[in-house]
């Protein structure tokens, strides 16, 4: 009798344990959004690794969104450069989908702004202040930098930009085509004023010669 009771107890325990295990290994669509702690800004391109399933790795998009198939109870690890790694265990859910909000803490520490002092002592500051040329204002510097001499000196050392080279080549092609058209126009005797003048002179001289022959 005691053996039967023990057998029934073991059978019930096995069934309950099997149901719990089946619930823990339930397949779901695990999705979520990754943001930074405090700033609530999305953390882009985070590496998402399923440590419970052959270290399968995924990647979040540029908005910090991720979605993949996993099991209930899987341990998911989130890593990104400049952020503290986070591990998350997928809890049990009656649905076949689960959405989580993952917060990652930034490892970057913002230090307060510091204004460097370029002089080693107050004496050096006084000397630099007394030697300051207050007459050299912005207007005079602009005028000096845009003078023809300064621009000519810069043109000797500053290389040409792509836009300037293209403009120069286009201008040269235009000049060459214009000269070519002019040469072709004057090469035709019908369009040359010099050819017409020579032709008229030859006609006049021919008339004079015929008149002389008649006399």
MODAHU-V718269 format. One record per residue. N is the residue number from 1. SS is DSSP state (h for helix, s for strand, l for the rest). OMEGA is omega in whole degrees, -180 to 180 (* if undefined). Layout:
BEGIN
n:N ss:SS omega:OMEGA
n:N ss:SS omega:OMEGA
END
This chain:
BEGIN
n:1 ss:l omega:178
n:2 ss:h omega:180
n:3 ss:h omega:178
n:4 ss:h omega:179
n:5 ss:h omega:178
n:6 ss:h omega:180
n:7 ss:h omega:179
n:8 ss:h omega:180
n:9 ss:h omega:179
n:10 ss:h omega:-180
n:11 ss:h omega:179
n:12 ss:h omega:180
n:13 ss:h omega:-180
n:14 ss:h omega:179
n:15 ss:h omega:179
n:16 ss:h omega:180
n:17 ss:h omega:178
n:18 ss:h omega:178
n:19 ss:h omega:178
n:20 ss:h omega:179
n:21 ss:h omega:179
n:22 ss:h omega:177
n:23 ss:h omega:-179
n:24 ss:h omega:-178
n:25 ss:l omega:179
n:26 ss:l omega:-180
n:27 ss:s omega:180
n:28 ss:s omega:172
n:29 ss:s omega:-176
n:30 ss:s omega:-179
n:31 ss:s omega:178
n:32 ss:s omega:179
n:33 ss:s omega:-177
n:34 ss:s omega:-180
n:35 ss:s omega:-180
n:36 ss:s omega:179
n:37 ss:l omega:178
n:38 ss:l omega:-179
n:39 ss:l omega:-178
n:40 ss:l omega:176
n:41 ss:l omega:180
n:42 ss:s omega:177
n:43 ss:l omega:-173
n:44 ss:l omega:170
n:45 ss:l omega:177
n:46 ss:l omega:176
n:47 ss:s omega:-178
n:48 ss:s omega:-175
n:49 ss:s omega:176
n:50 ss:s omega:-177
n:51 ss:l omega:-178
n:52 ss:l omega:-178
n:53 ss:l omega:174
n:54 ss:l omega:178
n:55 ss:l omega:179
n:56 ss:s omega:-175
n:57 ss:s omega:176
n:58 ss:s omega:-180
n:59 ss:s omega:174
n:60 ss:l omega:-179
n:61 ss:l omega:-176
n:62 ss:l omega:176
n:63 ss:l omega:180
n:64 ss:l omega:-179
n:65 ss:s omega:177
n:66 ss:s omega:178
n:67 ss:s omega:178
n:68 ss:s omega:-180
n:69 ss:s omega:180
n:70 ss:s omega:178
n:71 ss:s omega:173
n:72 ss:l omega:-178
n:73 ss:l omega:178
n:74 ss:l omega:176
n:75 ss:s omega:-177
n:76 ss:s omega:-179
n:77 ss:s omega:180
n:78 ss:s omega:-179
n:79 ss:s omega:177
n:80 ss:l omega:-180
n:81 ss:l omega:179
n:82 ss:l omega:-180
n:83 ss:s omega:178
n:84 ss:l omega:-180
n:85 ss:l omega:-179
n:86 ss:s omega:174
n:87 ss:s omega:-176
n:88 ss:s omega:178
n:89 ss:s omega:-178
n:90 ss:l omega:-179
n:91 ss:l omega:178
n:92 ss:l omega:177
n:93 ss:l omega:178
n:94 ss:l omega:-180
n:95 ss:l omega:177
n:96 ss:l omega:177
n:97 ss:s omega:178
n:98 ss:s omega:-179
n:99 ss:s omega:-178
n:100 ss:s omega:175
n:101 ss:s omega:-176
n:102 ss:s omega:178
n:103 ss:s omega:-180
n:104 ss:s omega:-178
n:105 ss:l omega:-179
n:106 ss:s omega:178
n:107 ss:l omega:-179
n:108 ss:l omega:-180
n:109 ss:l omega:179
n:110 ss:l omega:179
n:111 ss:l omega:178
n:112 ss:l omega:-179
n:113 ss:l omega:-179
n:114 ss:l omega:177
n:115 ss:l omega:-179
n:116 ss:l omega:179
n:117 ss:l omega:-171
n:118 ss:l omega:-179
n:119 ss:l omega:-176
n:120 ss:l omega:-178
n:121 ss:l omega:179
n:122 ss:h omega:179
n:123 ss:h omega:178
n:124 ss:h omega:177
n:125 ss:h omega:179
n:126 ss:h omega:179
n:127 ss:h omega:179
n:128 ss:h omega:179
n:129 ss:h omega:180
n:130 ss:h omega:180
n:131 ss:l omega:-178
n:132 ss:l omega:179
n:133 ss:l omega:-177
n:134 ss:l omega:180
n:135 ss:l omega:-178
n:136 ss:l omega:-177
n:137 ss:l omega:-176
n:138 ss:h omega:-178
n:139 ss:h omega:-179
n:140 ss:h omega:178
n:141 ss:h omega:178
n:142 ss:h omega:179
n:143 ss:h omega:180
n:144 ss:h omega:-178
n:145 ss:h omega:-179
n:146 ss:l omega:178
n:147 ss:l omega:179
n:148 ss:h omega:180
n:149 ss:h omega:-179
n:150 ss:h omega:179
n:151 ss:h omega:177
n:152 ss:h omega:178
n:153 ss:h omega:178
n:154 ss:h omega:-179
n:155 ss:h omega:180
n:156 ss:h omega:-175
n:157 ss:h omega:-178
n:158 ss:l omega:179
n:159 ss:l omega:180
n:160 ss:l omega:176
n:161 ss:l omega:180
n:162 ss:h omega:179
n:163 ss:h omega:180
n:164 ss:h omega:179
n:165 ss:h omega:179
n:166 ss:h omega:178
n:167 ss:h omega:179
n:168 ss:h omega:180
n:169 ss:h omega:178
n:170 ss:h omega:179
n:171 ss:h omega:179
n:172 ss:h omega:177
n:173 ss:h omega:179
n:174 ss:h omega:179
n:175 ss:h omega:180
n:176 ss:h omega:178
n:177 ss:h omega:178
n:178 ss:h omega:178
n:179 ss:h omega:-180
n:180 ss:h omega:179
n:181 ss:h omega:179
n:182 ss:h omega:-179
n:183 ss:h omega:179
n:184 ss:h omega:-180
n:185 ss:h omega:-179
n:186 ss:h omega:177
n:187 ss:h omega:178
n:188 ss:l omega:-178
n:189 ss:h omega:-179
n:190 ss:h omega:-179
n:191 ss:h omega:-178
n:192 ss:l omega:177
n:193 ss:h omega:178
n:194 ss:h omega:179
n:195 ss:h omega:178
n:196 ss:h omega:178
n:197 ss:h omega:179
n:198 ss:h omega:-180
n:199 ss:h omega:180
n:200 ss:h omega:178
n:201 ss:h omega:180
n:202 ss:h omega:178
n:203 ss:h omega:180
n:204 ss:h omega:179
n:205 ss:h omega:178
n:206 ss:h omega:177
n:207 ss:h omega:178
n:208 ss:h omega:-178
n:209 ss:h omega:179
n:210 ss:h omega:178
n:211 ss:h omega:179
n:212 ss:h omega:180
n:213 ss:h omega:-180
n:214 ss:h omega:178
n:215 ss:l omega:*
END
